[in-house]
Structure formats: C-alpha cells, structure tokens
Amino acid sequence: MAKPDNRNDNVEKLQQMKRNTQHNIEAAEEAIAHTNMPQEQKQEVRAKNQRREESIAAFEAEMKDEKQARQNGYREQ
C-alpha cells in the first residue's frame, strides 16, 4: 500500500532548495571572479547559473502553489 502524501513540510523543503541553489550561484560567480579559469569554462558556469535561476523561479512557483494548498487544507481541487 502506498504511503499517504505528506505535504506538511513541502514549503520549507522548497525554501531550503532555493537557498542552496542561490548559494551555488554565488559560489560559482565567486569562482569566476577569483580564479583563472578558461573562457569556455566561464561560459559553461554562466550557462549553469542561468539554469539555476530558472530552477529558483520554478521553486518559487511551486512554493506559491504549496502555500495555497496548505491554506486550503490540501483538499483535492
């Protein structure tokens, strides 16, 4: 039998994932600024940071949905 869906801490988990992703962006930018990496590698890091920014936007949208579901008592819509 499948475990019931426990969504009680989804918002908090998403917030932590967002913070971790922001930290990774900052660390990557620091690496670009303070290391002597080749241009090609810098471009790859910047592209990865762009994907991270897109992930953050997705986390924020999902947090909004989860907060609304929490307010609605997680009822089926």
PyMOL Python script that loads the backbone (N, CA, C, O; Angstrom):
from pymol import cmd

cmd.read_pdbstr("""\
ATOM      1  N   MET A   1       0.850  -1.181   0.000  1.00  0.00           N
ATOM      2  CA  MET A   1       0.000   0.000   0.000  1.00  0.00           C
ATOM      3  C   MET A   1       0.892   1.239   0.000  1.00  0.00           C
ATOM      4  O   MET A   1       1.888   1.287   0.721  1.00  0.00           O
ATOM      5  N   ALA A   2       0.548   2.214  -0.784  1.00  0.00           N
ATOM      6  CA  ALA A   2       1.340   3.439  -0.911  1.00  0.00           C
ATOM      7  C   ALA A   2       1.204   4.296   0.347  1.00  0.00           C
ATOM      8  O   ALA A   2       0.162   4.326   1.003  1.00  0.00           O
ATOM      9  N   LYS A   3       2.300   4.990   0.653  1.00  0.00           N
ATOM     10  CA  LYS A   3       2.269   5.908   1.788  1.00  0.00           C
ATOM     11  C   LYS A   3       1.409   7.113   1.425  1.00  0.00           C
ATOM     12  O   LYS A   3       1.426   7.559   0.278  1.00  0.00           O
ATOM     13  N   PRO A   4       0.664   7.638   2.376  1.00  0.00           N
ATOM     14  CA  PRO A   4      -0.118   8.843   2.086  1.00  0.00           C
ATOM     15  C   PRO A   4       0.800  10.027   1.806  1.00  0.00           C
ATOM     16  O   PRO A   4       1.907  10.110   2.340  1.00  0.00           O
ATOM     17  N   ASP A   5       0.331  10.931   0.970  1.00  0.00           N
ATOM     18  CA  ASP A   5       1.104  12.116   0.594  1.00  0.00           C
ATOM     19  C   ASP A   5       1.168  13.068   1.776  1.00  0.00           C
ATOM     20  O   ASP A   5       0.143  13.620   2.177  1.00  0.00           O
ATOM     21  N   ASN A   6       2.360  13.272   2.344  1.00  0.00           N
ATOM     22  CA  ASN A   6       2.540  14.199   3.449  1.00  0.00           C
ATOM     23  C   ASN A   6       3.173  15.474   2.901  1.00  0.00           C
ATOM     24  O   ASN A   6       4.370  15.509   2.616  1.00  0.00           O
ATOM     25  N   ARG A   7       2.367  16.513   2.756  1.00  0.00           N
ATOM     26  CA  ARG A   7       2.831  17.762   2.161  1.00  0.00           C
ATOM     27  C   ARG A   7       3.095  18.828   3.218  1.00  0.00           C
ATOM     28  O   ARG A   7       3.312  19.989   2.873  1.00  0.00           O
ATOM     29  N   ASN A   8       3.082  18.463   4.482  1.00  0.00           N
ATOM     30  CA  ASN A   8       3.172  19.453   5.552  1.00  0.00           C
ATOM     31  C   ASN A   8       4.444  20.286   5.524  1.00  0.00           C
ATOM     32  O   ASN A   8       4.419  21.448   5.930  1.00  0.00           O
ATOM     33  N   ASP A   9       5.545  19.730   5.061  1.00  0.00           N
ATOM     34  CA  ASP A   9       6.799  20.489   5.090  1.00  0.00           C
ATOM     35  C   ASP A   9       7.332  20.796   3.690  1.00  0.00           C
ATOM     36  O   ASP A   9       8.505  21.137   3.540  1.00  0.00           O
ATOM     37  N   ASN A  10       6.494  20.679   2.675  1.00  0.00           N
ATOM     38  CA  ASN A  10       6.953  20.936   1.302  1.00  0.00           C
ATOM     39  C   ASN A  10       7.468  22.357   1.112  1.00  0.00           C
ATOM     40  O   ASN A  10       8.485  22.557   0.447  1.00  0.00           O
ATOM     41  N   VAL A  11       6.790  23.341   1.679  1.00  0.00           N
ATOM     42  CA  VAL A  11       7.211  24.734   1.509  1.00  0.00           C
ATOM     43  C   VAL A  11       8.602  24.927   2.101  1.00  0.00           C
ATOM     44  O   VAL A  11       9.459  25.568   1.493  1.00  0.00           O
ATOM     45  N   GLU A  12       8.820  24.373   3.280  1.00  0.00           N
ATOM     46  CA  GLU A  12      10.112  24.519   3.930  1.00  0.00           C
ATOM     47  C   GLU A  12      11.217  23.821   3.130  1.00  0.00           C
ATOM     48  O   GLU A  12      12.324  24.345   3.007  1.00  0.00           O
ATOM     49  N   LYS A  13      10.916  22.653   2.596  1.00  0.00           N
ATOM     50  CA  LYS A  13      11.904  21.942   1.765  1.00  0.00           C
ATOM     51  C   LYS A  13      12.231  22.742   0.511  1.00  0.00           C
ATOM     52  O   LYS A  13      13.392  22.831   0.112  1.00  0.00           O
ATOM     53  N   LEU A  14      11.213  23.322  -0.107  1.00  0.00           N
ATOM     54  CA  LEU A  14      11.438  24.132  -1.301  1.00  0.00           C
ATOM     55  C   LEU A  14      12.248  25.379  -0.973  1.00  0.00           C
ATOM     56  O   LEU A  14      13.110  25.779  -1.756  1.00  0.00           O
ATOM     57  N   GLN A  15      11.983  25.995   0.170  1.00  0.00           N
ATOM     58  CA  GLN A  15      12.751  27.169   0.576  1.00  0.00           C
ATOM     59  C   GLN A  15      14.221  26.812   0.770  1.00  0.00           C
ATOM     60  O   GLN A  15      15.106  27.578   0.391  1.00  0.00           O
ATOM     61  N   GLN A  16      14.479  25.644   1.365  1.00  0.00           N
ATOM     62  CA  GLN A  16      15.863  25.210   1.568  1.00  0.00           C
ATOM     63  C   GLN A  16      16.535  24.937   0.225  1.00  0.00           C
ATOM     64  O   GLN A  16      17.695  25.301   0.030  1.00  0.00           O
ATOM     65  N   MET A  17      15.829  24.309  -0.691  1.00  0.00           N
ATOM     66  CA  MET A  17      16.397  24.044  -2.009  1.00  0.00           C
ATOM     67  C   MET A  17      16.696  25.362  -2.728  1.00  0.00           C
ATOM     68  O   MET A  17      17.706  25.477  -3.423  1.00  0.00           O
ATOM     69  N   LYS A  18      15.823  26.345  -2.562  1.00  0.00           N
ATOM     70  CA  LYS A  18      16.048  27.659  -3.179  1.00  0.00           C
ATOM     71  C   LYS A  18      17.300  28.310  -2.582  1.00  0.00           C
ATOM     72  O   LYS A  18      18.128  28.847  -3.317  1.00  0.00           O
ATOM     73  N   ARG A  19      17.439  28.264  -1.255  1.00  0.00           N
ATOM     74  CA  ARG A  19      18.619  28.842  -0.601  1.00  0.00           C
ATOM     75  C   ARG A  19      19.896  28.144  -1.071  1.00  0.00           C
ATOM     76  O   ARG A  19      20.901  28.799  -1.349  1.00  0.00           O
ATOM     77  N   ASN A  20      19.851  26.826  -1.159  1.00  0.00           N
ATOM     78  CA  ASN A  20      21.027  26.076  -1.610  1.00  0.00           C
ATOM     79  C   ASN A  20      21.393  26.465  -3.043  1.00  0.00           C
ATOM     80  O   ASN A  20      22.570  26.626  -3.366  1.00  0.00           O
ATOM     81  N   THR A  21      20.397  26.612  -3.885  1.00  0.00           N
ATOM     82  CA  THR A  21      20.644  26.982  -5.278  1.00  0.00           C
ATOM     83  C   THR A  21      21.225  28.393  -5.365  1.00  0.00           C
ATOM     84  O   THR A  21      22.151  28.637  -6.138  1.00  0.00           O
ATOM     85  N   GLN A  22      20.685  29.318  -4.576  1.00  0.00           N
ATOM     86  CA  GLN A  22      21.233  30.676  -4.550  1.00  0.00           C
ATOM     87  C   GLN A  22      22.686  30.661  -4.087  1.00  0.00           C
ATOM     88  O   GLN A  22      23.527  31.378  -4.629  1.00  0.00           O
ATOM     89  N   HIS A  23      22.970  29.844  -3.090  1.00  0.00           N
ATOM     90  CA  HIS A  23      24.347  29.723  -2.596  1.00  0.00           C
ATOM     91  C   HIS A  23      25.264  29.204  -3.706  1.00  0.00           C
ATOM     92  O   HIS A  23      26.382  29.692  -3.873  1.00  0.00           O
ATOM     93  N   ASN A  24      24.788  28.218  -4.459  1.00  0.00           N
ATOM     94  CA  ASN A  24      25.588  27.668  -5.556  1.00  0.00           C
ATOM     95  C   ASN A  24      25.856  28.712  -6.634  1.00  0.00           C
ATOM     96  O   ASN A  24      26.945  28.747  -7.208  1.00  0.00           O
ATOM     97  N   ILE A  25      24.876  29.556  -6.909  1.00  0.00           N
ATOM     98  CA  ILE A  25      25.057  30.634  -7.890  1.00  0.00           C
ATOM     99  C   ILE A  25      26.151  31.585  -7.404  1.00  0.00           C
ATOM    100  O   ILE A  25      27.057  31.946  -8.156  1.00  0.00           O
ATOM    101  N   GLU A  26      26.052  31.982  -6.136  1.00  0.00           N
ATOM    102  CA  GLU A  26      27.032  32.912  -5.569  1.00  0.00           C
ATOM    103  C   GLU A  26      28.441  32.303  -5.570  1.00  0.00           C
ATOM    104  O   GLU A  26      29.416  32.982  -5.891  1.00  0.00           O
ATOM    105  N   ALA A  27      28.534  31.029  -5.211  1.00  0.00           N
ATOM    106  CA  ALA A  27      29.839  30.363  -5.188  1.00  0.00           C
ATOM    107  C   ALA A  27      30.426  30.279  -6.594  1.00  0.00           C
ATOM    108  O   ALA A  27      31.629  30.457  -6.781  1.00  0.00           O
ATOM    109  N   ALA A  28      29.586  30.013  -7.567  1.00  0.00           N
ATOM    110  CA  ALA A  28      30.061  29.933  -8.952  1.00  0.00           C
ATOM    111  C   ALA A  28      30.539  31.296  -9.437  1.00  0.00           C
ATOM    112  O   ALA A  28      31.563  31.383 -10.115  1.00  0.00           O
ATOM    113  N   GLU A  29      29.820  32.352  -9.104  1.00  0.00           N
ATOM    114  CA  GLU A  29      30.230  33.698  -9.503  1.00  0.00           C
ATOM    115  C   GLU A  29      31.554  34.080  -8.836  1.00  0.00           C
ATOM    116  O   GLU A  29      32.411  34.712  -9.454  1.00  0.00           O
ATOM    117  N   GLU A  30      31.709  33.690  -7.577  1.00  0.00           N
ATOM    118  CA  GLU A  30      32.979  33.931  -6.878  1.00  0.00           C
ATOM    119  C   GLU A  30      34.120  33.214  -7.593  1.00  0.00           C
ATOM    120  O   GLU A  30      35.200  33.774  -7.778  1.00  0.00           O
ATOM    121  N   ALA A  31      33.869  31.978  -7.989  1.00  0.00           N
ATOM    122  CA  ALA A  31      34.897  31.203  -8.679  1.00  0.00           C
ATOM    123  C   ALA A  31      35.286  31.865  -9.996  1.00  0.00           C
ATOM    124  O   ALA A  31      36.465  31.927 -10.344  1.00  0.00           O
ATOM    125  N   ILE A  32      34.296  32.354 -10.716  1.00  0.00           N
ATOM    126  CA  ILE A  32      34.579  33.040 -11.978  1.00  0.00           C
ATOM    127  C   ILE A  32      35.434  34.281 -11.716  1.00  0.00           C
ATOM    128  O   ILE A  32      36.396  34.550 -12.436  1.00  0.00           O
ATOM    129  N   ALA A  33      35.072  35.021 -10.685  1.00  0.00           N
ATOM    130  CA  ALA A  33      35.745  36.291 -10.405  1.00  0.00           C
ATOM    131  C   ALA A  33      37.164  36.115  -9.854  1.00  0.00           C
ATOM    132  O   ALA A  33      38.036  36.946 -10.106  1.00  0.00           O
ATOM    133  N   HIS A  34      37.388  35.049  -9.114  1.00  0.00           N
ATOM    134  CA  HIS A  34      38.654  34.939  -8.380  1.00  0.00           C
ATOM    135  C   HIS A  34      39.554  33.789  -8.804  1.00  0.00           C
ATOM    136  O   HIS A  34      40.542  33.491  -8.133  1.00  0.00           O
ATOM    137  N   THR A  35      39.224  33.151  -9.896  1.00  0.00           N
ATOM    138  CA  THR A  35      40.103  32.093 -10.391  1.00  0.00           C
ATOM    139  C   THR A  35      40.472  32.386 -11.837  1.00  0.00           C
ATOM    140  O   THR A  35      39.881  33.246 -12.490  1.00  0.00           O
ATOM    141  N   ASN A  36      41.426  31.675 -12.300  1.00  0.00           N
ATOM    142  CA  ASN A  36      41.928  31.895 -13.643  1.00  0.00           C
ATOM    143  C   ASN A  36      41.413  30.793 -14.576  1.00  0.00           C
ATOM    144  O   ASN A  36      42.192  30.102 -15.231  1.00  0.00           O
ATOM    145  N   MET A  37      40.086  30.644 -14.621  1.00  0.00           N
ATOM    146  CA  MET A  37      39.533  29.576 -15.455  1.00  0.00           C
ATOM    147  C   MET A  37      39.416  30.043 -16.907  1.00  0.00           C
ATOM    148  O   MET A  37      39.239  31.233 -17.168  1.00  0.00           O
ATOM    149  N   PRO A  38      39.514  29.126 -17.827  1.00  0.00           N
ATOM    150  CA  PRO A  38      39.401  29.474 -19.252  1.00  0.00           C
ATOM    151  C   PRO A  38      38.027  30.044 -19.588  1.00  0.00           C
ATOM    152  O   PRO A  38      37.045  29.746 -18.908  1.00  0.00           O
ATOM    153  N   GLN A  39      37.957  30.855 -20.626  1.00  0.00           N
ATOM    154  CA  GLN A  39      36.699  31.492 -21.053  1.00  0.00           C
ATOM    155  C   GLN A  39      35.606  30.468 -21.292  1.00  0.00           C
ATOM    156  O   GLN A  39      34.453  30.681 -20.914  1.00  0.00           O
ATOM    157  N   GLU A  40      35.966  29.360 -21.917  1.00  0.00           N
ATOM    158  CA  GLU A  40      34.960  28.333 -22.210  1.00  0.00           C
ATOM    159  C   GLU A  40      34.324  27.806 -20.926  1.00  0.00           C
ATOM    160  O   GLU A  40      33.113  27.596 -20.863  1.00  0.00           O
ATOM    161  N   GLN A  41      35.143  27.598 -19.920  1.00  0.00           N
ATOM    162  CA  GLN A  41      34.623  27.118 -18.640  1.00  0.00           C
ATOM    163  C   GLN A  41      33.755  28.189 -17.976  1.00  0.00           C
ATOM    164  O   GLN A  41      32.731  27.869 -17.371  1.00  0.00           O
ATOM    165  N   LYS A  42      34.154  29.443 -18.083  1.00  0.00           N
ATOM    166  CA  LYS A  42      33.341  30.532 -17.529  1.00  0.00           C
ATOM    167  C   LYS A  42      31.970  30.557 -18.189  1.00  0.00           C
ATOM    168  O   LYS A  42      30.956  30.755 -17.519  1.00  0.00           O
ATOM    169  N   GLN A  43      31.938  30.357 -19.500  1.00  0.00           N
ATOM    170  CA  GLN A  43      30.660  30.334 -20.215  1.00  0.00           C
ATOM    171  C   GLN A  43      29.791  29.176 -19.747  1.00  0.00           C
ATOM    172  O   GLN A  43      28.577  29.323 -19.606  1.00  0.00           O
ATOM    173  N   GLU A  44      30.413  28.024 -19.506  1.00  0.00           N
ATOM    174  CA  GLU A  44      29.667  26.870 -19.012  1.00  0.00           C
ATOM    175  C   GLU A  44      29.083  27.145 -17.630  1.00  0.00           C
ATOM    176  O   GLU A  44      27.942  26.782 -17.347  1.00  0.00           O
ATOM    177  N   VAL A  45      29.867  27.783 -16.780  1.00  0.00           N
ATOM    178  CA  VAL A  45      29.398  28.110 -15.428  1.00  0.00           C
ATOM    179  C   VAL A  45      28.249  29.118 -15.503  1.00  0.00           C
ATOM    180  O   VAL A  45      27.260  28.987 -14.782  1.00  0.00           O
ATOM    181  N   ARG A  46      28.376  30.102 -16.356  1.00  0.00           N
ATOM    182  CA  ARG A  46      27.297  31.090 -16.516  1.00  0.00           C
ATOM    183  C   ARG A  46      26.023  30.439 -17.051  1.00  0.00           C
ATOM    184  O   ARG A  46      24.922  30.786 -16.624  1.00  0.00           O
ATOM    185  N   ALA A  47      26.169  29.502 -17.976  1.00  0.00           N
ATOM    186  CA  ALA A  47      25.003  28.786 -18.503  1.00  0.00           C
ATOM    187  C   ALA A  47      24.346  27.957 -17.398  1.00  0.00           C
ATOM    188  O   ALA A  47      23.121  27.889 -17.302  1.00  0.00           O
ATOM    189  N   LYS A  48      25.173  27.337 -16.574  1.00  0.00           N
ATOM    190  CA  LYS A  48      24.638  26.558 -15.464  1.00  0.00           C
ATOM    191  C   LYS A  48      23.925  27.463 -14.470  1.00  0.00           C
ATOM    192  O   LYS A  48      22.878  27.096 -13.938  1.00  0.00           O
ATOM    193  N   ASN A  49      24.483  28.643 -14.215  1.00  0.00           N
ATOM    194  CA  ASN A  49      23.822  29.592 -13.321  1.00  0.00           C
ATOM    195  C   ASN A  49      22.483  30.053 -13.894  1.00  0.00           C
ATOM    196  O   ASN A  49      21.534  30.281 -13.144  1.00  0.00           O
ATOM    197  N   GLN A  50      22.401  30.191 -15.206  1.00  0.00           N
ATOM    198  CA  GLN A  50      21.123  30.560 -15.826  1.00  0.00           C
ATOM    199  C   GLN A  50      20.081  29.467 -15.564  1.00  0.00           C
ATOM    200  O   GLN A  50      18.926  29.760 -15.258  1.00  0.00           O
ATOM    201  N   ARG A  51      20.500  28.222 -15.688  1.00  0.00           N
ATOM    202  CA  ARG A  51      19.577  27.114 -15.397  1.00  0.00           C
ATOM    203  C   ARG A  51      19.194  27.116 -13.918  1.00  0.00           C
ATOM    204  O   ARG A  51      18.059  26.796 -13.566  1.00  0.00           O
ATOM    205  N   ARG A  52      20.134  27.475 -13.063  1.00  0.00           N
ATOM    206  CA  ARG A  52      19.832  27.574 -11.631  1.00  0.00           C
ATOM    207  C   ARG A  52      18.801  28.670 -11.371  1.00  0.00           C
ATOM    208  O   ARG A  52      17.898  28.495 -10.553  1.00  0.00           O
ATOM    209  N   GLU A  53      18.936  29.801 -12.068  1.00  0.00           N
ATOM    210  CA  GLU A  53      17.954  30.889 -11.926  1.00  0.00           C
ATOM    211  C   GLU A  53      16.564  30.407 -12.339  1.00  0.00           C
ATOM    212  O   GLU A  53      15.565  30.754 -11.708  1.00  0.00           O
ATOM    213  N   GLU A  54      16.509  29.612 -13.397  1.00  0.00           N
ATOM    214  CA  GLU A  54      15.228  29.060 -13.843  1.00  0.00           C
ATOM    215  C   GLU A  54      14.660  28.109 -12.786  1.00  0.00           C
ATOM    216  O   GLU A  54      13.449  28.068 -12.567  1.00  0.00           O
ATOM    217  N   SER A  55      15.529  27.358 -12.143  1.00  0.00           N
ATOM    218  CA  SER A  55      15.088  26.464 -11.069  1.00  0.00           C
ATOM    219  C   SER A  55      14.520  27.260  -9.904  1.00  0.00           C
ATOM    220  O   SER A  55      13.511  26.873  -9.314  1.00  0.00           O
ATOM    221  N   ILE A  56      15.164  28.362  -9.577  1.00  0.00           N
ATOM    222  CA  ILE A  56      14.672  29.202  -8.483  1.00  0.00           C
ATOM    223  C   ILE A  56      13.271  29.711  -8.802  1.00  0.00           C
ATOM    224  O   ILE A  56      12.401  29.711  -7.932  1.00  0.00           O
ATOM    225  N   ALA A  57      13.047  30.142 -10.028  1.00  0.00           N
ATOM    226  CA  ALA A  57      11.714  30.601 -10.422  1.00  0.00           C
ATOM    227  C   ALA A  57      10.695  29.469 -10.278  1.00  0.00           C
ATOM    228  O   ALA A  57       9.566  29.698  -9.843  1.00  0.00           O
ATOM    229  N   ALA A  58      11.094  28.254 -10.643  1.00  0.00           N
ATOM    230  CA  ALA A  58      10.194  27.104 -10.505  1.00  0.00           C
ATOM    231  C   ALA A  58       9.926  26.799  -9.032  1.00  0.00           C
ATOM    232  O   ALA A  58       8.795  26.483  -8.664  1.00  0.00           O
ATOM    233  N   PHE A  59      10.966  26.890  -8.178  1.00  0.00           N
ATOM    234  CA  PHE A  59      10.771  26.684  -6.734  1.00  0.00           C
ATOM    235  C   PHE A  59       9.771  27.698  -6.184  1.00  0.00           C
ATOM    236  O   PHE A  59       8.892  27.347  -5.397  1.00  0.00           O
ATOM    237  N   GLU A  60       9.908  28.955  -6.602  1.00  0.00           N
ATOM    238  CA  GLU A  60       9.008  29.999  -6.112  1.00  0.00           C
ATOM    239  C   GLU A  60       7.568  29.729  -6.540  1.00  0.00           C
ATOM    240  O   GLU A  60       6.645  29.906  -5.745  1.00  0.00           O
ATOM    241  N   ALA A  61       7.366  29.306  -7.775  1.00  0.00           N
ATOM    242  CA  ALA A  61       6.016  28.989  -8.248  1.00  0.00           C
ATOM    243  C   ALA A  61       5.442  27.808  -7.473  1.00  0.00           C
ATOM    244  O   ALA A  61       4.269  27.812  -7.099  1.00  0.00           O
ATOM    245  N   GLU A  62       6.269  26.809  -7.237  1.00  0.00           N
ATOM    246  CA  GLU A  62       5.798  25.640  -6.503  1.00  0.00           C
ATOM    247  C   GLU A  62       5.512  25.987  -5.047  1.00  0.00           C
ATOM    248  O   GLU A  62       4.560  25.468  -4.464  1.00  0.00           O
ATOM    249  N   MET A  63       6.331  26.867  -4.447  1.00  0.00           N
ATOM    250  CA  MET A  63       6.069  27.300  -3.072  1.00  0.00           C
ATOM    251  C   MET A  63       4.722  28.017  -2.997  1.00  0.00           C
ATOM    252  O   MET A  63       3.955  27.813  -2.056  1.00  0.00           O
ATOM    253  N   LYS A  64       4.443  28.847  -3.980  1.00  0.00           N
ATOM    254  CA  LYS A  64       3.170  29.562  -4.013  1.00  0.00           C
ATOM    255  C   LYS A  64       2.017  28.561  -4.054  1.00  0.00           C
ATOM    256  O   LYS A  64       1.039  28.700  -3.320  1.00  0.00           O
ATOM    257  N   ASP A  65       2.139  27.554  -4.915  1.00  0.00           N
ATOM    258  CA  ASP A  65       1.100  26.528  -5.006  1.00  0.00           C
ATOM    259  C   ASP A  65       0.954  25.767  -3.697  1.00  0.00           C
ATOM    260  O   ASP A  65      -0.161  25.506  -3.245  1.00  0.00           O
ATOM    261  N   GLU A  66       2.078  25.412  -3.090  1.00  0.00           N
ATOM    262  CA  GLU A  66       2.040  24.669  -1.836  1.00  0.00           C
ATOM    263  C   GLU A  66       1.438  25.505  -0.705  1.00  0.00           C
ATOM    264  O   GLU A  66       0.678  24.991   0.115  1.00  0.00           O
ATOM    265  N   LYS A  67       1.778  26.784  -0.667  1.00  0.00           N
ATOM    266  CA  LYS A  67       1.200  27.650   0.370  1.00  0.00           C
ATOM    267  C   LYS A  67      -0.308  27.742   0.204  1.00  0.00           C
ATOM    268  O   LYS A  67      -1.050  27.705   1.186  1.00  0.00           O
ATOM    269  N   GLN A  68      -0.757  27.862  -1.033  1.00  0.00           N
ATOM    270  CA  GLN A  68      -2.195  27.923  -1.292  1.00  0.00           C
ATOM    271  C   GLN A  68      -2.857  26.606  -0.909  1.00  0.00           C
ATOM    272  O   GLN A  68      -3.933  26.609  -0.310  1.00  0.00           O
ATOM    273  N   ALA A  69      -2.238  25.490  -1.243  1.00  0.00           N
ATOM    274  CA  ALA A  69      -2.782  24.190  -0.872  1.00  0.00           C
ATOM    275  C   ALA A  69      -2.839  24.046   0.644  1.00  0.00           C
ATOM    276  O   ALA A  69      -3.793  23.484   1.182  1.00  0.00           O
ATOM    277  N   ARG A  70      -1.816  24.553   1.334  1.00  0.00           N
ATOM    278  CA  ARG A  70      -1.789  24.498   2.802  1.00  0.00           C
ATOM    279  C   ARG A  70      -2.960  25.290   3.375  1.00  0.00           C
ATOM    280  O   ARG A  70      -3.621  24.845   4.313  1.00  0.00           O
ATOM    281  N   GLN A  71      -3.211  26.473   2.802  1.00  0.00           N
ATOM    282  CA  GLN A  71      -4.322  27.300   3.278  1.00  0.00           C
ATOM    283  C   GLN A  71      -5.661  26.618   3.020  1.00  0.00           C
ATOM    284  O   GLN A  71      -6.612  26.784   3.783  1.00  0.00           O
ATOM    285  N   ASN A  72      -5.722  25.850   1.937  1.00  0.00           N
ATOM    286  CA  ASN A  72      -6.965  25.137   1.598  1.00  0.00           C
ATOM    287  C   ASN A  72      -7.065  23.794   2.292  1.00  0.00           C
ATOM    288  O   ASN A  72      -8.011  23.044   2.051  1.00  0.00           O
ATOM    289  N   GLY A  73      -6.121  23.480   3.137  1.00  0.00           N
ATOM    290  CA  GLY A  73      -6.147  22.215   3.861  1.00  0.00           C
ATOM    291  C   GLY A  73      -5.786  21.037   2.995  1.00  0.00           C
ATOM    292  O   GLY A  73      -6.147  19.908   3.327  1.00  0.00           O
ATOM    293  N   TYR A  74      -5.087  21.250   1.895  1.00  0.00           N
ATOM    294  CA  TYR A  74      -4.633  20.210   0.965  1.00  0.00           C
ATOM    295  C   TYR A  74      -5.806  19.416   0.387  1.00  0.00           C
ATOM    296  O   TYR A  74      -5.676  18.229   0.089  1.00  0.00           O
ATOM    297  N   ARG A  75      -6.936  20.076   0.234  1.00  0.00           N
ATOM    298  CA  ARG A  75      -8.090  19.400  -0.387  1.00  0.00           C
ATOM    299  C   ARG A  75      -7.851  19.188  -1.871  1.00  0.00           C
ATOM    300  O   ARG A  75      -7.108  19.935  -2.507  1.00  0.00           O
ATOM    301  N   GLU A  76      -8.483  18.174  -2.406  1.00  0.00           N
ATOM    302  CA  GLU A  76      -8.433  17.944  -3.852  1.00  0.00           C
ATOM    303  C   GLU A  76      -9.119  19.112  -4.538  1.00  0.00           C
ATOM    304  O   GLU A  76     -10.174  19.573  -4.102  1.00  0.00           O
ATOM    305  N   GLN A  77      -8.504  19.589  -5.624  1.00  0.00           N
ATOM    306  CA  GLN A  77      -9.079  20.734  -6.322  1.00  0.00           C
ATOM    307  C   GLN A  77      -9.841  20.289  -7.537  1.00  0.00           C
ATOM    308  O   GLN A  77     -10.398  21.119  -8.255  1.00  0.00           O
TER     309      GLN A  77
END
""", "prot")
cmd.dss("prot")
cmd.show_as("cartoon", "prot")
cmd.util.cbc("prot")
cmd.orient("prot")
